[in-house]
Amino acid sequence: MTLNLCVLTPNRSVWNSEVNEIILSTNSGQIGVLPNHAPIATAVDIGILRIRLKDQWLMLALMGGFARIGNNEITVLVNDAEKSSDIDPQEAQETLEIAEANLKKAEGKRQIIEANLALRRARTRVEALNAISPTSSVAKSNEERVVAIGSI
């Protein structure tokens, strides 16, 4: 059984096809969605959307929005989204460095807030390029550490 995932921005459809599983960054943490997931509507945070197609994981950088899950249909409406394969690594790294410099120079509450958001967006794009699939041995060992820490 699969899920139908649709990721939309104001200007385009970024993804519209069947998937096996997703891991979505929400304002309250990451959630995994498998077929027959309970219906939910949630705010989507700036972060990575991990998509599993059979044994392959794909990454999308999401720039905040909303998601609706129900009846094996997932609709994600976001301000912007990019497939990791569409992100230019050099440009993403340069944007990250500029965002870090702008945060250091920011003065006043508004500039600091805007600089922090730009930094989060830039970091998310770089993370999408470097994301580790949830099934990798590194990810599994990190999960084991989290479980071990949580049981202390």
C-alpha positions in Angstrom: 0.0 0.0 0.0 1.2 3.5 -0.8 0.5 7.2 0.0 -0.2 9.9 -2.6 2.0 12.8 -1.8 1.4 16.3 -3.3 3.9 19.1 -2.5 2.7 22.5 -3.7 4.2 26.0 -3.6 2.3 29.2 -4.7 4.0 28.9 -8.1 4.3 25.2 -8.9 3.8 21.6 -8.1 7.1 20.2 -6.7 6.0 16.6 -6.2 2.8 14.7 -7.1 3.2 10.9 -7.0 2.9 7.8 -4.9 5.4 7.2 -2.0 5.9 4.5 0.6 6.6 6.7 3.6 7.6 10.3 4.5 9.2 12.0 7.4 8.0 15.5 7.7 9.4 18.4 9.8 6.6 20.0 11.8 6.6 22.9 14.3 6.4 20.3 17.1 9.1 17.9 15.7 9.4 15.3 13.0 6.6 12.9 12.2 6.7 9.7 10.2 3.8 8.9 7.9 3.0 5.4 6.7 -0.1 4.2 4.9 -3.3 4.3 7.0 -1.9 7.1 9.2 -4.5 8.9 11.4 -5.9 12.1 9.9 -4.0 15.2 10.9 -3.5 18.8 9.9 -0.2 20.3 11.0 2.1 23.3 10.5 5.2 22.5 8.5 8.5 23.9 9.7 11.5 25.0 7.7 13.2 21.6 7.3 13.7 18.4 5.3 11.0 16.3 3.9 12.3 12.7 3.6 10.5 10.6 1.0 10.8 6.8 0.7 10.2 5.3 -2.7 10.7 1.5 -2.3 14.3 1.3 -0.9 15.4 4.8 -1.9 15.1 8.0 0.1 14.8 11.4 -1.5 15.0 14.8 0.2 13.1 18.0 -0.3 14.0 21.3 1.4 10.7 22.8 2.7 10.4 26.4 3.7 7.4 26.3 6.1 3.7 25.9 5.5 0.9 23.4 6.3 0.2 19.7 5.7 -3.0 17.7 5.6 -2.8 13.9 6.0 -5.8 11.6 5.6 -7.1 8.6 3.6 -3.6 7.9 2.4 -3.4 11.4 0.8 -0.8 13.9 1.9 -1.0 17.5 0.7 1.8 19.8 1.7 1.4 23.5 1.0 4.6 25.4 1.5 6.1 28.8 0.8 8.9 27.2 -1.2 10.4 23.7 -1.8 13.4 22.3 -3.6 14.4 18.7 -4.5 17.9 18.1 -3.2 18.9 17.1 -6.7 17.9 20.6 -7.9 20.1 22.4 -5.4 23.5 23.7 -6.5 25.9 22.7 -3.7 28.2 25.7 -4.3 25.4 28.2 -4.4 23.8 26.7 -1.3 27.1 26.9 0.7 27.7 30.5 -0.4 24.1 31.4 0.6 24.7 29.8 4.0 27.9 31.8 4.5 26.2 35.1 3.5 23.3 34.3 5.9 25.7 33.6 8.8 27.5 36.9 8.1 24.2 38.8 7.9 23.2 37.5 11.2 26.4 38.7 12.8 25.8 42.2 11.4 22.1 42.3 12.2 20.9 45.1 14.5 17.5 45.4 16.0 14.8 42.8 16.6 13.4 42.8 13.1 16.8 42.4 11.4 17.8 39.7 13.8 14.5 37.8 13.2 14.9 38.1 9.4 18.5 37.1 9.5 17.7 34.0 11.6 15.0 32.9 9.2 17.4 33.4 6.2 20.0 31.3 8.1 17.4 28.5 8.8 16.4 28.4 5.1 20.1 28.3 4.0 20.9 25.6 6.5 18.0 23.5 5.4 19.1 23.7 1.7 22.6 22.5 2.7 21.1 19.8 5.0 19.0 18.5 2.1 22.2 18.0 0.1 23.9 16.2 3.0 21.0 14.4 4.6 21.5 10.9 5.7 18.7 8.4 4.9 16.9 7.1 8.0 18.0 3.6 7.1 21.8 4.3 7.1 24.0 2.8 9.8 24.9 6.3 11.1 21.2 7.3 11.4 20.5 4.0 13.2 23.3 4.6 15.6 22.1 8.1 16.3 18.6 6.8 16.9 20.1 4.3 19.4 21.9 7.1 21.2 18.7 9.1 21.4 16.8 6.0 22.8 19.6 5.3 25.2 19.7 9.0 26.4 15.9 9.0 26.7 16.0 5.9 29.0 18.5 7.4 31.4 
